[in-house]
Amino acid sequence: MSEQGWAVIDERLLHEGWVRVVERTYRLPDGRTTTWELHAGSDSIGVLALTPDGDVVLVRQFRPGPDRHLVTMPGGIIEPAESPEQAARRELREETGYQPDRLDVVTRVVRGSSTERQYVALAYDCRLAGPQRLDEFEDCQVMVVPPAEVLRLLRTGAMGGSQLVWPALDAAGLL
C-alpha cells in the first residue's frame, strides 16, 4: 500500500531510450483504478556554485525540450554508484572547470509526473581548476554572474531549471 491508500497494482515499460516512460496503474482508496504515464528518470543534481567573490557560476547550453539555449545551473544525472554530493562535484568540474572548497546538498525536489528525485547542492568558494570535460554532445558556455543577474534571468524566462534554482538561492540567502 502506498501513501493514503493508493496502491500500485501494475507497471509496464512504454519506452526505453534517453527518456524512460512507464505506465503505472493504481488502485485508489475507494477501489477504483487509474493509469498514469510517468517519466521514470534517473536522479539528478543541480549545483548553485558561488565564487569567493559571491558571483554565481552558470552554464548556457542548448536544451532539446524547449528547442533553444537556456542558462542553467551546472548539473546532471547521478550515476548509480554516486552520492548526490559526488555527482555535484563531478558535474560542476565537467561542465564548468570549477571546483568548490565546500559543497552541501541542501534539498530534494520531486515532480508530479516523474519518479526522478532532483537534488540541489550549494558549492562554496568555487575556483577554476582546469578546462571543462564535456560529454560528446554537450556544448556548455560558462557564465559567471552576480546574484542579481540570476534573478533577472529567472524573471525573463532565460533560465531553465527554476524548480531547482529558487530553493538553491533561498538556501544560499540570496533572495
C-alpha positions in Angstrom: 0.0 0.0 0.0 1.4 3.4 -0.9 0.6 6.8 0.6 -3.0 7.5 1.7 -4.3 4.1 0.4 -3.1 4.5 -3.2 -1.6 1.1 -4.3 0.5 0.3 -7.4 -1.1 -2.7 -9.0 0.7 -2.8 -12.3 3.6 -1.1 -14.1 4.8 -1.6 -17.6 7.6 -0.1 -19.7 6.3 2.1 -22.6 9.6 3.4 -23.9 13.3 2.9 -23.1 15.8 5.4 -24.6 17.3 8.7 -23.5 13.9 9.1 -21.7 12.3 6.2 -20.0 8.5 6.2 -19.8 6.4 3.8 -17.7 2.6 3.3 -17.4 1.6 2.7 -13.8 -1.8 1.6 -12.7 -3.1 2.5 -9.2 -5.9 1.2 -7.0 -7.5 4.2 -5.3 -8.7 4.1 -1.7 -12.3 3.7 -2.9 -11.4 0.7 -5.1 -11.4 2.4 -8.5 -8.3 2.2 -10.7 -6.5 4.8 -12.7 -3.5 4.7 -15.0 -0.7 7.3 -15.4 2.2 7.7 -17.8 5.4 8.7 -15.9 8.9 9.8 -16.7 11.0 7.2 -14.9 14.2 9.1 -15.0 17.5 8.8 -13.1 18.0 11.0 -10.1 19.9 14.2 -10.8 21.7 17.1 -9.2 21.7 20.9 -9.8 24.6 23.0 -8.3 24.4 26.6 -7.3 28.2 27.4 -7.5 29.4 30.5 -5.7 32.8 32.0 -6.2 34.8 33.6 -3.4 33.5 37.0 -4.6 29.9 35.8 -4.3 29.3 35.5 -8.0 27.4 32.5 -9.4 28.8 30.1 -12.0 26.2 29.1 -14.6 26.2 27.4 -18.0 24.4 28.3 -21.2 23.5 25.3 -23.3 21.1 24.0 -25.9 18.2 22.1 -24.4 16.2 19.8 -26.7 12.8 20.1 -24.8 12.3 23.9 -25.3 14.4 23.7 -28.5 16.6 26.6 -27.6 19.6 27.7 -25.5 18.9 28.2 -21.8 21.1 29.3 -18.9 21.1 26.7 -16.1 22.9 25.7 -13.0 25.6 23.1 -13.7 24.3 19.6 -13.0 23.2 16.3 -14.4 22.5 12.6 -13.8 23.6 11.0 -10.5 25.4 7.8 -11.6 24.3 4.5 -9.9 27.4 4.3 -7.6 27.5 8.0 -6.7 26.1 10.0 -3.9 24.4 13.3 -4.7 27.5 15.2 -3.3 29.9 13.2 -5.5 27.7 13.8 -8.6 27.6 17.5 -7.8 31.3 17.8 -7.6 31.8 15.8 -10.8 29.2 17.7 -12.8 30.5 21.1 -11.7 34.0 20.2 -12.7 33.0 18.6 -16.0 30.6 21.4 -17.2 32.5 24.4 -15.9 36.1 23.5 -14.9 35.3 24.9 -11.4 35.9 23.1 -8.1 34.5 24.1 -4.7 36.2 24.3 -1.3 32.9 23.1 0.3 29.8 21.6 -1.0 26.5 20.9 0.8 23.4 19.0 -0.6 20.6 21.2 0.7 17.3 19.9 -0.5 15.5 17.5 -2.8 12.7 18.4 -5.3 10.2 15.9 -6.8 7.8 16.4 -9.7 4.3 15.1 -10.0 4.8 13.2 -13.3 8.2 11.7 -12.6 9.9 9.1 -10.4 13.1 11.2 -10.5 14.5 13.0 -7.5 16.3 16.2 -8.2 18.8 17.2 -5.6 20.1 20.8 -5.0 23.6 21.5 -3.9 25.4 24.7 -2.8 29.1 24.9 -3.7 31.1 27.5 -1.9 34.4 29.2 -2.8 34.5 27.8 -6.3 37.6 28.4 -8.3 38.6 27.5 -11.8 40.6 24.2 -11.6 41.1 23.4 -15.3 39.3 23.1 -18.6 35.8 21.7 -19.0 35.4 18.0 -19.5 32.2 17.9 -21.6 30.4 14.8 -22.9 30.5 14.3 -26.6 27.3 16.2 -27.4 27.4 18.8 -24.6 28.0 22.4 -25.5 28.2 24.4 -22.3 29.4 28.0 -22.2 30.4 29.1 -18.7 29.0 32.3 -17.3 30.0 33.9 -14.0 27.4 36.5 -13.0 26.3 38.4 -9.9 23.2 37.0 -8.0 21.1 39.9 -9.3 21.7 38.6 -12.8 20.4 35.2 -11.8 17.2 36.7 -10.6 16.9 38.7 -13.9 17.4 35.6 -16.0 14.8 33.8 -13.9 12.2 36.6 -14.3 12.7 36.9 -18.0 12.4 33.1 -18.7 16.0 32.9 -20.0 16.9 30.4 -17.2 15.9 26.8 -17.1 15.6 24.5 -14.1 13.8 27.1 -12.0 12.3 24.4 -9.8 15.9 23.9 -8.5 17.2 27.5 -8.8 14.7 29.1 -6.4 15.3 26.7 -3.5 19.1 27.0 -4.1 19.0 30.8 -4.0 16.9 30.6 -0.8 19.3 28.2 0.9 22.2 30.5 0.0 20.4 33.5 1.5 20.3 35.3 -1.9 16.5 36.0 -2.0 
